[in-house]
Structure formats: structure tokens, C-alpha cells
């Protein structure tokens, strides 16, 4: 650990906060008609919440989310419409509708939480799915929402301070094939009186990942040309504690104090074996043992004041502090298994965030006015050290920098009804930002931007069970924080493994989005048909561009040009009574997109890189009432695709990514009214993930290509839950 703020030690027991759901929509879930299946009940509640939302949303509640016993939240989210992850064994950064993770805004209880990932996102595999009350995916933001999230905003609502949530405890254990044991334990306990209410919630978790792969290289004529066998095994130990204290000060004022603590320690073994040209033997190899600790602490305080019957004011202070410390011990060997080099490296990332603001809801006749003002100050500082063969080396300059960013916002929105069955919400949000980057040499670059982000959301009831929605909004995609550092990171310097450099002059993309949808509910809200079409227009799109600098290839993020995405999304949940299967419910969702970007520097038109065109899920829930059990079956599918993109010297690259699917099975049984057990088998067929990368000269001659094969792994998990 290279650096630690003293205040982080003092407040470590208090931790980082997450508030409850967004102020703009304080939805309370309706009473539901109890059925024989808790999963059906959960779906019914989710559908009622979806109907009440001011903007188009996808909502899933805890019972559905945890049906397949996934430990990390990311694995559970795979089955939600439009959700994708980059990699068959990864579930860290959400990619909605196939767009890169940088276009998905992730919030916890309505707010962004700092994370050591520089992409301004939250790595959701740090959150146990059993600690989540519900997920809201907001397709078109309101003015009260943060200005990011072109693909959508994923709002994770945790189990804390929920009046209708019972006390609970859960214990689980399982095994990941060829890797080892996994397990978790979570709890929630509430107590108090009419003046003070306390909720304690938290848990511990051990999870495993394996991202090993074989990369084989070939010359243009098909001759073997080396490659690497990469072993990448990871184990995570996680601890989360999320208490809430709600205090009623008087009839007009209440105070919410929400501290929390998140810590994840990753133990990782990396082995890279470099093959000879004919791929018959290992020429050299390296072994790296990595330990990485991430910690987030903070405190959120909110004062709710009822000024009058028609005016409500919420004032808040949000303080967060975090760090990531990584140590790496690496040994390099030659083909005769003789030690050639040793390296010990450390890297630290220190993070901090302070937000203050207020938001007011004012009822004026038929209008629900809402306006708010807020200020935030965020800092990120990185440092590193290295010892090679016993000699202390200078820090790598690309890993030493500091970024400070302030963002001020002001918004106003009005919700009203134009006529019977109508809900219309108009809003305007202004965001002013100032970003200052300081590199290793103390050179500073400052960038300031002001954006106005209008939004329009309309919901029209066609009947008691059918709705049409239209949403139009302008959003932003701010550059990755690390990419704002101008220093160069040296790799091989080749066109297939270029050096990388930041770009402090990169500006946020602006995106205009349109969503049009139809929703129909039936079977007492247990059934759903939802059809959506959407369009996104990108201005100043950020792309990573490779150029030749003094004989070495360097990849740099640049505002390259304008782009567009069009697509459609469908979602069904259908009780199969009409075909004689009275205890079976089928569910299905699918997303299809088409993208194009025009590169300003070359005039090239191509699809967005690394984006699947088709995503989908198909599942069945079979309720066995006499056994108090539900059997679930799920198929997750990510479509394959081909892409071609030109490099700066006129050469180009073609990538072919195969489609990928996984099948999961679960059996959930209610042992008593308060106790249930869940047995799951995940990724039953353990398919391999495959891709091929081809590199062509400017004359369209195949120069070389590489094949990559990544195995996946089955797992089983048993979870016992008890409420009291």
C-alpha cells in the first residue's frame, strides 16, 4: 500500500454510502395477488412498478434476480433484456444493448459510486446479488437523472431501510469446475421505534473466475508463427456492510444517515507461456502472483423537509473515499526452466468524491414540478513502484498522474397530464464540468465544458392494461479518466499490440436518443408483452485510433466523427395456460441493433467495434404447487459478428467473433413459510468462446492472423434463505 488518507482509517467502520431509489420516482410497490409461486409474485410486482414509472424502464425484483443462485450480481443480470458483458467468463462492467460499458451509467440507490475502474462505471461483480432488492434499467433518462447513460442507466436498489422487507439471513456454498469452492453469507436485520429505525445489512462472499485462453498466431500463408498459452485464475474475498439509520425529527423533518463499507481482495495467478514458432514447445514463460485490494467507504446524509402540503425539500451531502492497492510478484523463465528475471511491482489508486445539493418537489395544480441544484468534486491519483532483479527502478511515468474534476448541475422538470390516461414529463438539465489533469512532469491540462440536456417522456394509457411510451433525451459520454493522462504506455509497438496514450483534449460525446415502446399486461399483471424501437445519434464519437509515431504504433482515444445506432427490443412473460400448461410460465427477451460510424480522418464507414448485433434470453418457470417448488430453465445467447476497421497506415484488421450461449437450471423449494432452499447448475454445456483476428496490408494481402479459444466452466450452488 503506497498511500492512505488518515480519514479513511477513522471512518473505515462507517463506510461508503448508498441512498435509496431516485427522488424523481419514489415508487412504493403495490399490493400483489399472492400466487403459488414466489417468482410469479415477484414478476407481478415488477410489472406494476414498470407501469407506474414516469419513463420507460425494465424492472426485476429480488426473487426473479436470485432464482438461479448467481453469486455476483453481474451473472444474475445476464438474463435481463439487453444486458451483455465483454467476455464469456466476465460479468464486471454492464454493456446495455451491446454498446460498450462506457455508454451504460450504473448507479447504486440512485447515485454513482466511485470505483477504481477509470471508466466511470461500477464493477457489479463486487456486489452479491442476494443483497439487491431490485434492478431498474432506465432507457430514457429524466432531467433529474445524471447526464450520462446513452445506452441506459442501471439503478441497483439494495436491501436497506425497506419497510416491507423482512429480516433475513442467507447462506450458500458451491463449486466452480476446475477452480474451487465458492460461497456467501448475507443478512438484513431491522429494529427501532417510531422515532429511530435502524437497518443492518451486509455479507461476505468468496467467488472465483477463470479467464484463461490460448492465443495461436499464424503467418498469412497459414504457417504456425508462435503464440501464447495464458492461464488466468482469480479468487475474490468480499465483505460488505450497509447500515441505515432513519430518524424522524418532527412532523415535518426526517433525517437519513446511510454509511457503508465495501471491500474486495482479489488473488490472481497469471501464467504466460510463449510458444516457439512451430508451436511445438514453450520458449519462455512467466508466473505472476497478484493481490489487489479495493475498498470504498463513505457517508451519505439526507434531510427530508415537508415545507407545506405541496412542497417537499431534500438536502444531501455525499462523501466517498476509496483506494485500490495492487502488488505483483513476477518470475520469468527460459525454455530450460531457468530463472531469468524477477519483478516486484506496486500500484496505488486513491479516489475521493464529495457531493452536496438539494432537490425540491412542488405540486402546483395538476403539475408536479421538480428542480434541483448540485455540486461534485472528484479526485483520482495513481502512483507505482518497481523492483527488478533486486534493483529499484524509477516509477513508470504513465502510471503517475492526478485528475481532479468538478461537475455542477441544475435541472428543472415538470410532470403533468394532458388528458385522461396521459403522463407527460418535460425537463432540462445543465451540466458544467472542469477537468484538470496533471502528469508525472507536473504538466497540467484543463478542459471545461457546459452542456444543456433536454428530455421528454410521454406515457399514454390505451386501456387499463396497455400503454404507449415515447422518450427523447440528450445524454453525454465523458472520457475514461485514465485516458485523460497524456503519457504513453509502452507495449510491443506493433499494429496488433500498439503502445497506448491518453488524450487530455478528448471531449465528451453528445448523444440524442429516441425510444418508442408498447406495453401490454395480462393475467392479472403476471403476463407482459413489451415491444420497443430505439435510435441513438452520436456526435464527436470517441474511438481508439492507431497511428504510426516514429516507427511505433500508438493507440489514442480521439473524437473521430459521428455515428448512429438503431435497434429493437422485445420482452415477453407468458403464463402457458392456453396450451394446457397451467403451472408453466415462459419468458423471452431479445435485442437487435445496427450501428454505423463515419471516421472523419479517413472517411471510412463501419460498424461500432466490439458490439454484438443480437442478444437474447429464453426461459421457463415450472411451479410444482404440491411440492412448494419452482423449476427454472434459462438459455442466454450472444450473437456472433464480423467487423473490419482500417488502421492509420492504410492496413486493416478483420475480426470474427463466434456466437456464444449458456444454459442454466434451478430448483427452488419453500421448506416452510419462512425458509427456502435453492439448488442451481449453471453453464451446463460449458461452450468455448472463439474468435479470429486477421491483419491485412494496405494492398489487401493477408499478413497474419491469430485464433483465440477461451474455455468456460460449469458450476453448482446451494443456497438456504430464512426470513424472520
FENWOBEL-V249281 format. One record per residue. N is the residue number from 1. SS is DSSP state (helix for helix, strand for strand, loop for the rest). PHI is phi in radians with two decimals (* if undefined). NEAR is the number of other C-alpha atoms within 8 Angstrom. Layout:
BEGIN
N_SS_PHI_NEAR + N_SS_PHI_NEAR
END
This chain:
BEGIN
1_loop_*_8 + 2_loop_-1.55_9 + 3_loop_-2.74_6 + 4_loop_-2.55_8 + 5_loop_-1.36_6 + 6_helix_-1.00_6 + 7_helix_-1.13_6 + 8_helix_-1.18_11 + 9_helix_-1.27_7 + 10_helix_-1.10_7 + 11_loop_-1.74_10 + 12_loop_-1.03_9 + 13_loop_-1.36_6 + 14_loop_-1.64_11 + 15_loop_1.43_16 + 16_loop_-1.45_16 + 17_loop_-1.90_16 + 18_loop_-2.31_13 + 19_loop_-1.58_10 + 20_loop_-1.35_9 + 21_loop_-0.98_10 + 22_loop_-1.04_9 + 23_helix_-1.11_5 + 24_helix_-1.09_6 + 25_helix_-2.39_8 + 26_loop_-1.44_7 + 27_loop_-1.31_7 + 28_loop_-1.87_5 + 29_loop_-1.22_7 + 30_loop_-1.30_7 + 31_loop_-1.21_5 + 32_loop_-2.04_7 + 33_loop_-1.30_5 + 34_loop_-1.24_5 + 35_loop_-1.97_7 + 36_loop_-1.31_8 + 37_loop_-2.06_11 + 38_helix_-1.04_8 + 39_helix_-1.20_9 + 40_helix_-1.11_10 + 41_helix_-1.07_13 + 42_helix_-1.10_13 + 43_helix_-1.12_12 + 44_helix_-1.11_13 + 45_helix_-1.07_13 + 46_helix_-1.09_11 + 47_helix_-1.14_13 + 48_helix_-1.11_11 + 49_helix_-1.15_13 + 50_helix_-1.11_11 + 51_helix_-1.10_6 + 52_helix_-1.37_7 + 53_loop_-1.12_10 + 54_loop_-1.24_11 + 55_loop_-2.12_14 + 56_loop_-1.11_13 + 57_strand_-2.47_11 + 58_strand_-1.96_11 + 59_strand_-2.22_12 + 60_strand_-2.39_13 + 61_strand_-1.74_13 + 62_helix_-1.00_11 + 63_helix_-1.09_9 + 64_helix_-1.21_10 + 65_helix_-1.03_12 + 66_loop_-1.70_11 + 67_loop_-1.01_11 + 68_loop_-1.77_14 + 69_loop_1.13_13 + 70_loop_-1.13_10 + 71_loop_-1.26_13 + 72_strand_-1.22_13 + 73_helix_-1.05_13 + 74_helix_-0.99_13 + 75_helix_-1.12_10 + 76_helix_-1.20_14 + 77_helix_-1.30_9 + 78_loop_-0.96_10 + 79_loop_-1.51_9 + 80_loop_-1.48_9 + 81_loop_-0.96_12 + 82_loop_1.45_13 + 83_strand_-1.53_14 + 84_strand_-2.50_12 + 85_loop_-2.24_12 + 86_loop_-1.45_8 + 87_loop_2.16_6 + 88_loop_-1.14_9 + 89_loop_-1.86_8 + 90_loop_-1.94_9 + 91_loop_-2.63_12 + 92_loop_-1.73_10 + 93_loop_-1.94_12 + 94_loop_-1.24_13 + 95_strand_-2.08_15 + 96_strand_-1.33_14 + 97_loop_0.94_12 + 98_loop_1.41_13 + 99_loop_-1.16_11 + 100_loop_-1.00_10 + 101_helix_-1.02_11 + 102_helix_-1.16_12 + 103_helix_-1.70_14 + 104_strand_-1.89_18 + 105_strand_-1.66_12 + 106_strand_-1.93_11 + 107_strand_-2.19_13 + 108_strand_-2.06_13 + 109_loop_0.93_13 + 110_loop_1.55_12 + 111_strand_-2.31_9 + 112_loop_-1.31_9 + 113_loop_-1.90_9 + 114_loop_-1.13_14 + 115_loop_-2.50_12 + 116_loop_-1.15_11 + 117_loop_-1.06_8 + 118_loop_-1.39_9 + 119_loop_-1.49_10 + 120_loop_1.15_10 + 121_loop_-2.01_15 + 122_loop_-1.96_12 + 123_loop_-1.39_10 + 124_helix_-1.29_12 + 125_helix_-1.26_11 + 126_helix_-1.39_10 + 127_loop_-1.88_8 + 128_strand_-1.14_11 + 129_helix_-1.10_13 + 130_helix_-1.24_8 + 131_helix_-1.63_12 + 132_strand_-1.76_12 + 133_strand_-1.44_10 + 134_strand_-2.85_12 + 135_strand_-2.08_13 + 136_strand_-2.07_13 + 137_strand_-1.86_11 + 138_strand_-1.67_13 + 139_loop_-1.42_12 + 140_loop_-2.16_15 + 141_loop_-1.28_15 + 142_loop_-1.55_13 + 143_loop_-1.12_16 + 144_loop_-1.32_12 + 145_loop_-1.51_6 + 146_loop_-1.02_7 + 147_loop_-1.30_12 + 148_strand_-1.64_12 + 149_loop_1.89_14 + 150_loop_-1.09_14 + 151_loop_-1.38_10 + 152_strand_2.55_14 + 153_strand_-2.03_15 + 154_strand_-1.76_12 + 155_strand_-1.81_14 + 156_strand_-1.72_14 + 157_strand_-1.71_14 + 158_strand_-1.52_11 + 159_loop_-1.41_11 + 160_loop_-2.68_12 + 161_loop_1.11_10 + 162_loop_-1.65_6 + 163_loop_-1.11_5 + 164_loop_-1.65_4 + 165_loop_-1.60_6 + 166_loop_-1.31_9 + 167_loop_-1.10_10 + 168_strand_-2.68_11 + 169_strand_-2.52_11 + 170_strand_-2.43_12 + 171_strand_-2.33_11 + 172_strand_-2.40_11 + 173_strand_-2.62_11 + 174_strand_-2.93_11 + 175_strand_-2.59_11 + 176_strand_-1.73_13 + 177_loop_-0.85_8 + 178_loop_1.15_5 + 179_loop_-2.21_10 + 180_strand_2.48_8 + 181_strand_-1.38_10 + 182_strand_-2.33_12 + 183_strand_-3.09_12 + 184_strand_-2.75_13 + 185_strand_-2.52_11 + 186_strand_-2.30_13 + 187_strand_-2.63_12 + 188_strand_-2.57_14 + 189_strand_-2.50_10 + 190_strand_-2.10_10 + 191_strand_-2.73_7 + 192_strand_2.53_8 + 193_loop_-2.44_6 + 194_loop_-1.19_6 + 195_loop_-1.72_8 + 196_strand_-2.23_10 + 197_strand_-2.18_12 + 198_strand_-2.12_12 + 199_strand_-2.14_13 + 200_strand_-1.89_13 + 201_strand_-2.53_14 + 202_strand_3.07_13 + 203_strand_3.07_12 + 204_strand_-2.15_11 + 205_strand_-2.68_14 + 206_strand_-2.11_11 + 207_strand_-2.23_12 + 208_strand_-2.33_13 + 209_strand_-2.38_10 + 210_strand_-2.37_10 + 211_loop_-2.05_10 + 212_loop_-1.20_10 + 213_strand_-2.77_12 + 214_strand_-1.94_12 + 215_strand_-2.05_12 + 216_strand_-1.97_13 + 217_strand_-1.89_12 + 218_strand_-2.45_13 + 219_strand_-1.34_11 + 220_loop_-1.06_10 + 221_loop_-1.57_7 + 222_loop_1.60_6 + 223_loop_-1.36_8 + 224_strand_-1.02_11 + 225_strand_-2.49_12 + 226_strand_1.52_13 + 227_strand_2.55_13 + 228_strand_-2.43_11 + 229_strand_-1.84_11 + 230_strand_-1.96_12 + 231_strand_-1.83_11 + 232_strand_-2.39_12 + 233_strand_-2.02_13 + 234_strand_-2.27_11 + 235_strand_-2.25_11 + 236_strand_-2.09_12 + 237_strand_-2.02_11 + 238_strand_-2.24_12 + 239_strand_-2.37_12 + 240_strand_-2.31_11 + 241_strand_-2.43_12 + 242_loop_-2.37_15 + 243_loop_-1.44_13 + 244_strand_-2.46_13 + 245_strand_-2.16_12 + 246_strand_-1.94_12 + 247_strand_-2.11_10 + 248_strand_-1.57_11 + 249_loop_-1.36_9 + 250_loop_-2.86_6 + 251_loop_-1.14_5 + 252_loop_-1.91_8 + 253_strand_-2.30_11 + 254_strand_-2.41_12 + 255_strand_-2.17_12 + 256_strand_-2.03_11 + 257_strand_-2.06_11 + 258_strand_-2.29_14 + 259_strand_-1.49_16 + 260_strand_-2.85_16 + 261_strand_-2.50_18 + 262_strand_-2.22_14 + 263_strand_-2.47_11 + 264_strand_-2.26_12 + 265_strand_-2.01_11 + 266_strand_-1.87_12 + 267_strand_-1.96_11 + 268_strand_-2.32_11 + 269_strand_-1.94_12 + 270_strand_-2.04_13 + 271_strand_-2.18_11 + 272_strand_-2.08_11 + 273_strand_-1.92_12 + 274_strand_-1.52_12 + 275_strand_-1.56_15 + 276_loop_-1.18_12 + 277_loop_-0.98_9 + 278_loop_-1.51_10 + 279_loop_1.10_12 + 280_loop_-1.63_7 + 281_loop_-2.67_7 + 282_strand_-1.57_11 + 283_strand_-1.43_10 + 284_strand_-2.79_12 + 285_strand_-2.69_13 + 286_strand_-2.30_12 + 287_strand_-2.15_11 + 288_strand_-2.17_11 + 289_strand_-1.87_11 + 290_strand_-2.10_13 + 291_strand_-2.23_11 + 292_strand_-2.28_11 + 293_strand_-2.01_12 + 294_strand_-2.03_13 + 295_strand_-2.41_11 + 296_strand_-2.22_15 + 297_strand_-2.32_18 + 298_strand_2.99_16 + 299_strand_-2.66_15 + 300_strand_-2.07_15 + 301_strand_-2.23_11 + 302_strand_-2.31_11 + 303_strand_-1.86_11 + 304_strand_-1.87_11 + 305_strand_-2.10_10 + 306_strand_-1.61_10 + 307_loop_-1.18_9 + 308_loop_-2.70_6 + 309_loop_-1.08_6 + 310_loop_-1.94_9 + 311_strand_-2.25_11 + 312_strand_-2.18_13 + 313_strand_-2.09_12 + 314_strand_-2.11_11 + 315_strand_-2.00_11 + 316_strand_-2.50_12 + 317_strand_-2.29_11 + 318_strand_-2.19_13 + 319_strand_-1.98_13 + 320_strand_-2.39_15 + 321_strand_-2.53_14 + 322_strand_-2.70_15 + 323_strand_-2.66_14 + 324_strand_-2.36_12 + 325_strand_-2.05_13 + 326_strand_-2.21_12 + 327_strand_-2.06_11 + 328_strand_-2.33_12 + 329_strand_-1.98_11 + 330_strand_-2.15_11 + 331_strand_-2.09_12 + 332_strand_-1.91_12 + 333_strand_-2.25_13 + 334_strand_-1.57_11 + 335_loop_-1.14_9 + 336_loop_-1.65_5 + 337_loop_1.18_7 + 338_loop_-1.70_7 + 339_strand_-1.17_9 + 340_strand_-1.95_8 + 341_strand_-2.57_9 + 342_strand_-2.27_12 + 343_strand_-2.41_12 + 344_strand_-2.18_11 + 345_strand_-2.19_11 + 346_strand_-2.29_13 + 347_strand_-2.46_13 + 348_strand_-2.19_14 + 349_strand_-2.26_12 + 350_strand_-1.94_15 + 351_strand_-2.25_14 + 352_strand_-2.68_12 + 353_strand_-2.66_13 + 354_strand_-2.29_11 + 355_strand_-2.25_12 + 356_strand_-2.36_11 + 357_strand_3.03_11 + 358_strand_-2.56_11 + 359_strand_-2.57_11 + 360_strand_-2.22_11 + 361_strand_-1.99_12 + 362_strand_-2.30_10 + 363_strand_-1.53_10 + 364_strand_-2.23_8 + 365_loop_1.07_4 + 366_loop_-1.59_7 + 367_strand_-1.87_10 + 368_strand_-1.87_11 + 369_strand_-1.44_12 + 370_strand_-2.47_12 + 371_strand_-2.56_12 + 372_strand_-2.71_12 + 373_strand_-2.46_11 + 374_strand_-2.64_11 + 375_strand_-2.35_11 + 376_strand_-2.39_11 + 377_strand_-2.31_11 + 378_strand_-2.18_11 + 379_strand_-2.27_12 + 380_strand_-2.47_11 + 381_strand_-2.35_11 + 382_strand_-2.12_12 + 383_strand_-2.60_12 + 384_strand_-2.75_13 + 385_strand_-2.58_11 + 386_strand_-2.63_12 + 387_strand_-2.14_11 + 388_strand_-2.11_11 + 389_loop_0.88_7 + 390_loop_1.45_6 + 391_strand_-1.85_6 + 392_strand_-1.27_7 + 393_strand_-1.74_8 + 394_loop_-1.18_6 + 395_loop_-1.04_10 + 396_loop_-1.26_8 + 397_helix_-1.11_9 + 398_helix_-1.20_11 + 399_helix_-1.83_9 + 400_loop_-2.18_13 + 401_strand_-2.87_14 + 402_strand_-2.42_11 + 403_strand_-2.22_12 + 404_strand_-2.18_11 + 405_strand_-2.37_11 + 406_strand_-2.01_11 + 407_strand_-2.30_11 + 408_strand_-1.92_11 + 409_strand_-2.38_11 + 410_strand_-2.51_11 + 411_strand_-2.50_13 + 412_strand_-2.51_13 + 413_strand_-2.56_14 + 414_strand_-2.34_11 + 415_strand_-1.94_11 + 416_strand_-2.72_10 + 417_loop_-2.04_11 + 418_loop_-1.40_7 + 419_loop_-2.86_5 + 420_loop_-1.00_5 + 421_loop_1.39_8 + 422_strand_-1.86_11 + 423_strand_-2.38_12 + 424_strand_-2.18_13 + 425_strand_-2.26_13 + 426_strand_-1.93_12 + 427_strand_-2.72_13 + 428_strand_-2.45_12 + 429_strand_-2.12_14 + 430_strand_-2.00_11 + 431_strand_-2.21_13 + 432_strand_-2.04_11 + 433_strand_-2.22_11 + 434_strand_-2.41_11 + 435_strand_-2.07_11 + 436_strand_-2.08_11 + 437_strand_-2.01_14 + 438_strand_-2.13_13 + 439_loop_-1.67_15 + 440_loop_-1.02_9 + 441_loop_-1.57_5 + 442_loop_1.16_6 + 443_loop_-1.38_7 + 444_strand_-2.03_8 + 445_strand_-2.14_8 + 446_strand_-2.11_9 + 447_strand_-2.30_9 + 448_strand_-2.16_8 + 449_strand_-2.54_7 + 450_strand_-2.24_8 + 451_strand_-2.28_7 + 452_strand_-1.97_8 + 453_strand_-2.12_13 + 454_strand_-1.37_11 + 455_strand_-2.57_14 + 456_strand_-2.53_13 + 457_strand_-2.30_15 + 458_strand_-2.21_13 + 459_strand_-2.19_13 + 460_strand_-2.20_10 + 461_strand_-1.38_11 + 462_loop_-1.52_9 + 463_loop_-2.79_6 + 464_loop_-1.15_5 + 465_loop_-2.10_9 + 466_strand_-2.26_11 + 467_strand_-2.44_12 + 468_strand_-2.04_12 + 469_strand_-2.20_14 + 470_strand_-2.34_13 + 471_strand_-2.26_15 + 472_strand_-2.33_12 + 473_strand_-2.72_14 + 474_strand_-1.80_12 + 475_strand_-2.29_13 + 476_strand_-2.18_12 + 477_strand_-2.23_13 + 478_loop_-1.41_8 + 479_loop_-1.08_11 + 480_loop_-0.93_10 + 481_loop_-1.03_10 + 482_helix_-1.15_8 + 483_helix_-1.24_12 + 484_helix_-1.41_13 + 485_loop_-1.39_15 + 486_loop_-1.41_10 + 487_loop_-1.29_9 + 488_strand_-1.82_9 + 489_strand_-1.75_8 + 490_loop_-1.42_8 + 491_loop_-2.04_8 + 492_loop_-1.37_7 + 493_loop_1.30_11 + 494_loop_-1.78_9 + 495_loop_-1.22_7 + 496_loop_-1.67_5 + 497_loop_-2.53_8 + 498_loop_-1.33_15 + 499_strand_-1.11_15 + 500_strand_-2.15_11 + 501_strand_-2.46_14 + 502_loop_-1.46_13 + 503_loop_-2.56_12 + 504_loop_-1.16_12 + 505_loop_-1.57_6 + 506_loop_-1.11_11 + 507_loop_-1.97_8 + 508_loop_-1.07_10 + 509_strand_-1.30_13 + 510_strand_-2.01_12 + 511_strand_-2.29_13 + 512_strand_-1.85_12 + 513_strand_-2.09_15 + 514_strand_-2.27_12 + 515_strand_-2.23_14 + 516_strand_-2.18_11 + 517_strand_-2.49_12 + 518_strand_-2.21_11 + 519_strand_-2.23_11 + 520_strand_-2.35_10 + 521_strand_-2.01_13 + 522_strand_-2.66_9 + 523_loop_0.88_7 + 524_loop_0.94_7 + 525_loop_1.22_10 + 526_loop_-1.39_15 + 527_strand_-1.79_13 + 528_strand_-2.57_14 + 529_strand_-2.21_11 + 530_strand_-2.29_11 + 531_strand_-2.17_11 + 532_strand_-2.37_11 + 533_strand_-2.18_11 + 534_strand_-2.58_11 + 535_strand_-2.53_11 + 536_strand_-2.28_12 + 537_strand_-1.94_11 + 538_strand_-1.84_12 + 539_strand_-2.01_10 + 540_strand_1.04_12 + 541_strand_-1.06_13 + 542_strand_-1.47_13 + 543_strand_-2.32_8 + 544_strand_-1.54_8 + 545_strand_-1.90_10 + 546_strand_-1.76_12 + 547_strand_-2.28_10 + 548_strand_-1.64_10 + 549_strand_-2.09_7 + 550_loop_0.93_4 + 551_loop_1.50_5 + 552_strand_-2.12_10 + 553_strand_-1.48_13 + 554_strand_-2.26_13 + 555_strand_-1.73_12 + 556_strand_-2.35_11 + 557_strand_-1.24_13 + 558_strand_-2.45_11 + 559_strand_-1.35_11 + 560_strand_-1.63_12 + 561_strand_2.91_12 + 562_strand_-1.94_12 + 563_strand_-2.53_12 + 564_strand_-2.59_11 + 565_strand_-2.23_11 + 566_strand_-2.15_11 + 567_strand_-2.96_11 + 568_strand_-2.49_11 + 569_strand_-2.47_13 + 570_strand_-2.20_12 + 571_strand_-2.55_13 + 572_strand_-2.24_12 + 573_strand_-2.40_12 + 574_strand_-2.36_10 + 575_strand_-1.07_12 + 576_helix_-1.61_12 + 577_helix_-1.06_9 + 578_helix_-1.16_6 + 579_helix_-1.93_5 + 580_loop_1.50_6 + 581_loop_-1.81_8 + 582_loop_-1.19_8 + 583_loop_-1.93_10 + 584_strand_-2.06_12 + 585_strand_-2.09_11 + 586_strand_-1.77_13 + 587_strand_-2.45_11 + 588_strand_-2.71_12 + 589_strand_-2.54_14 + 590_strand_-2.64_13 + 591_strand_-2.30_15 + 592_strand_-2.27_11 + 593_strand_-2.35_12 + 594_strand_-2.36_9 + 595_strand_-2.24_11 + 596_strand_-2.70_11 + 597_strand_-2.24_12 + 598_strand_-1.86_12 + 599_strand_-1.43_11 + 600_loop_-1.07_8 + 601_loop_-1.23_5 + 602_loop_-2.07_5 + 603_loop_1.38_7 + 604_loop_-1.12_8 + 605_strand_-1.99_8 + 606_strand_-2.72_11 + 607_loop_-1.25_9 + 608_loop_-1.11_8 + 609_loop_-1.32_5 + 610_loop_1.02_6 + 611_loop_-2.22_9 + 612_loop_-1.21_10 + 613_loop_-1.47_12 + 614_strand_-2.40_11 + 615_strand_-2.33_16 + 616_strand_-2.91_13 + 617_strand_-2.47_14 + 618_strand_-2.37_11 + 619_strand_-2.65_11 + 620_strand_-2.40_11 + 621_strand_-2.05_11 + 622_strand_-1.98_10 + 623_strand_-1.57_12 + 624_strand_-1.87_10 + 625_helix_-1.07_8 + 626_helix_-1.19_5 + 627_helix_-1.87_6 + 628_loop_0.92_12 + 629_strand_-2.29_13 + 630_strand_-2.31_12 + 631_strand_-1.78_12 + 632_strand_-2.08_13 + 633_strand_-2.29_11 + 634_strand_-2.39_12 + 635_strand_-2.07_11 + 636_strand_-1.91_12 + 637_strand_-2.34_11 + 638_strand_-2.19_12 + 639_loop_-1.23_11 + 640_loop_-1.34_12 + 641_strand_-2.79_11 + 642_strand_-2.16_8 + 643_strand_-2.51_11 + 644_strand_-2.30_9 + 645_strand_-2.50_8 + 646_strand_-1.53_9 + 647_loop_-1.71_11 + 648_loop_-1.10_9 + 649_loop_-1.55_7 + 650_loop_1.65_8 + 651_loop_-1.25_13 + 652_strand_-2.60_12 + 653_strand_-2.21_12 + 654_strand_-2.06_12 + 655_strand_-2.12_11 + 656_strand_-2.13_11 + 657_strand_-1.98_10 + 658_loop_-1.30_10 + 659_loop_-1.15_10 + 660_strand_-2.52_12 + 661_strand_-2.47_9 + 662_strand_-2.52_13 + 663_strand_-2.11_12 + 664_strand_-2.16_13 + 665_strand_-2.35_13 + 666_strand_-2.43_14 + 667_strand_-2.33_11 + 668_strand_-1.99_12 + 669_strand_-2.23_11 + 670_strand_-1.52_11 + 671_loop_-1.24_9 + 672_loop_-2.43_6 + 673_loop_-1.09_5 + 674_loop_-1.97_9 + 675_strand_-2.24_11 + 676_strand_-2.35_12 + 677_strand_-2.30_12 + 678_strand_-2.30_15 + 679_strand_-2.01_13 + 680_strand_-2.30_13 + 681_strand_-2.19_12 + 682_strand_-1.93_12 + 683_loop_0.96_11 + 684_loop_-1.00_11 + 685_loop_-1.71_7 + 686_loop_0.79_10 + 687_loop_-1.16_9 + 688_loop_-1.49_9 + 689_strand_-1.67_12 + 690_strand_-2.29_10 + 691_strand_-2.65_11 + 692_strand_-2.34_11 + 693_strand_-2.02_11 + 694_strand_-1.95_12 + 695_strand_-2.10_13 + 696_strand_-2.01_14 + 697_loop_-1.33_11 + 698_loop_-1.09_9 + 699_loop_-1.58_6 + 700_loop_1.18_7 + 701_loop_-1.78_8 + 702_strand_-1.16_11 + 703_strand_-1.60_10 + 704_strand_-2.89_12 + 705_strand_-2.66_13 + 706_strand_-2.43_11 + 707_strand_-1.92_12 + 708_strand_-2.23_11 + 709_strand_-2.19_11 + 710_strand_-2.13_12 + 711_loop_-1.27_10 + 712_loop_-2.11_11 + 713_loop_-2.38_9 + 714_loop_-1.37_12 + 715_strand_-2.62_12 + 716_strand_-2.21_11 + 717_strand_-2.61_14 + 718_strand_-2.14_12 + 719_strand_-2.27_12 + 720_strand_-1.95_11 + 721_strand_-2.14_11 + 722_strand_-2.41_10 + 723_strand_-1.94_9 + 724_loop_-2.70_6
END
